[in-house]
């Protein structure tokens, strides 16, 4: 069965994927998702930050304050448990997408 | 730059900011917002814009607090966290109005942003709503002033008029005075009944004689209207039928003649030279008009003289008004008056055998006629609104389709269905408010423009203005429109399975339920437009036929004006004739005047008629079986001035006043009374007991007496001394533009009688257009609406076909790749448009057929079901549909198969 959190899980999947490449700070993550989705997916601080907080609480990512000029930014990197979570989520999403494809393929036949 | 940490602390509802977890949260949110701000600055935004952009990132602080609390608690899933509980409680308390308002503002801001991103769509919807609603509200404000506003009396729905009519009820007219007295005595339905009789009097205003309309009135008339004077008293019951020379002034006349002198009571007013004492002034908003013309206001009231009591029972010249008793219905009053009329028929068979009473609400008498055609105009405006709504709904559906992916993604990211619907509806609401504002502007502009071209004959035309309720109506109508037509697309968008929507390239706006809805809207638009166009073609056709119709006279270069001789000064036929001889001689001598004449009634202005008997034929015992003839009298060469052709015999001579008593009759009378004989030399007479025979000496062409729509009636012109009317119209054939002579004519009249006002000064052309004015107005407005409807519908068709082409580029590319030629693709897309157009025409034809039941009474000389107008409109609609389909169809035919397939 698919978890009922699947919908929200897709945001986590996206964030984890970006952090897999390199550590990033919060707003950068939002901007990247927006750019890579061609503007279709946009995030506000109010929706992105709770996701980061939740993942940090679960130990999937670890945040660290970095001084950058006169600014302080909090960068996140993927933890080992985060990598496992990412792999799991990728797997779930793929199965989910295949099933949906199949179902909708049937319904269009 | 603002201190973001402080700002977050101010807004984020946390229970304890000093807890390390909370401090870290605040700091991080602040740093994120600062980053947003800096990024915006780096992109070239102003500091204010950057600040606003950053602030917009937190839409809902309570929600954020709840999410954060839940995130913090997520490690111990299942055990409710204290902070999460607390934050959720705050969310539950959301019912508070202030917080709801804050929510709403948030939604509105988000909707406004979303609409700004699609300026063309937004402008189109606002314009459509504004046009549709504005047109309706503007017409409604005219209708309200002209026909809907109640009369200015207490309980105006109880005020009725009583008319004399016949058993067949084939007409109505004023009552006779003896009948009025009996009606008043015998009825059980009215708490008050009063009689009146119009009178024209000349008064001196600023040293110039002017004619004003007043009325003789019974004391009881004031009970009927239920209004007390603002000053002084009304006419008293013991002044009824007396020689009391007292006058009650209207507020208007008090202002005009006495400059609102507070000491006017007891002062003298000279009416046509006779002295009256002012005893009262009515309040400002008290308006009584002639029962035939709601713009013809009564300016003063005086008692009836004693001789009214000797008026004959068959002399019908007293309009009667009454006030229904409380609780008595109009129908009950009608039954009651039928009983009264039958008892009078028994008591006075000679005069009353066929006389009955007609009871009508005064409001209906005055305003129903004009209201009727305005309601049809309002109907046309409503059709335009519906068509505009069709376009708006189509646009919203298309927008919904385009945003399917966006909506689906948001749903996938956890936005609830309710939330999405609320957002889409907020957008609709915002569009509605903007459309309403646009409509209000259009109402103000439109009513201003309408006032310029409203026909002067429309009742209460001077009262037409924009008022608050109409503006409110515009806003409400706009809101309703946008919400109703926004709801369907919103529900549809929210229902869409996001997974399906996320699949690329498969959306087709032409298939499925969404496509069906859009096609339905376009078909409805086409049908409504066809109805409107069909009505317009019929109305324009009627108008053109009326304009072209030969009215029997030549209105070019003719000036007309009315004079009413004072009875006291011109008490004999000789005195009156002398006056007219003198005046016409002087007018003839004016440079620019070719010929002057006088007549008792001009064409279109109605007239008085009487029954005649013909010499040598049996006299029908029942007067109702005798032919009715319009009574005309003329001084001078009236026929030649008006260009009315003489068909046989000669025109009237001075000598026709005596001797053989020559008369000129019209063609219709000749045909009716002497169908197979030469009418010249034949004799007939008005009035039976001792006939004064008249001799037909000439036959003139028919002229329509009651207006262009009416046929002609029998008509006989007699020499003036035989029918010496005090009110006569002057008619002058001129060699110069007639209006240029008005000052000269005025001077000439005053030279003959310095107390005689000249009234109703018009050219004969104006006379014609006064009578066609309302029709012209109605036809023009409906015509404008029809053109608007056609344009909107073409936009609608264009929109849906364009959308179809855009959505099916891939499909079209495949067809082309498989070898379909340009021509074939063009035909394919055109075919789609034509199927829509054909369906719309079919539905519209049924609607148009039904609508002719409403418009029939506005038509003249054209059958509502005649073939050519209908066929023409169908061709026009199909042509418009093809034109609107052509552009997107050509685009489809130019699809590059390679690119179309690549897009997949």
Interface residues (C-beta under 8 A of the other chain):
Chain A: X7 X8 X10 X11 X25 X26 X27 X31 X40 X41 X44 X45 X46 X47 X48 X49 X50 X51 X53 X54 X57 X58 X59 X63 X71 X72 X73 X74 X100 X104 X108
Chain B: X25 X27 X28 X29 X31 X32 X33 X34 X35 X36 X38 X39 X56 X57 X58 X59 X60 X63 X64 X67 X68 X70 X71 X72 X73 X74 X75 X405 X406 X409 X411 X412 X413 X414 X499 X500 X503 X506
